[in-house]
Amino acid sequence: MNDVSPSPLLRIVLRADSFATSAAGTVTLIAVLYGLVLTDTVAGIVAAVVLFAAWVAVGLTGRRHERRGRGAELP
């Protein structure tokens, strides 16, 4: 077993994943995405796409980390 703690960047990503997978985090992200799309500007839609891509990337990273059996490292 590898007892090396995750890097600072991975810790931030895992905390973001923890927030995004909570009920409050999901509702918040959906509301922000919806608000950005409703601005009806190219910048708002691009920002929504970038935020959604980041949300998916953080979720995939968190799931991969959990599958490797390291989900209990962070408090």
Protein Blocks (a to p, Z undefined) as FASTA:
>chain_A
ZZbdcdfklmmmmmmmmmmmpmklmmmmmmmmmmmmmnopaklmmmmmmmmmmmmmmmmm
mmmmmmnopammpZZ
